[in-house]
């Protein structure tokens, strides 16, 4: 579970660079194609994690199925502005 959390945190932290560049225009180390790949990878990992995540299994045990779904929805909605901004930056 720790590796999943660290990998997810690192992946999303990299995305913050594109989010910052979308907000305050500056050059980034990755090209537009690199950010497109990052966005597709992040979305893919996030979707796969819904079915295999140890965190969600633990949340289901603690919060119940409905509580775990609400927590997953909240975290998705929290990160959605960053993903939209990176998508706009990468595909513009």
Secondary structure by P-SEA (a helix, b strand, c coil): caaaaaaaaaaaaaaaaaaaaaaccccccccaaaaaaaaaaaaaaaaaaacccaaaaaaaaaccaaaaaaaaaaaaaaaaaaaaaaaaaaac
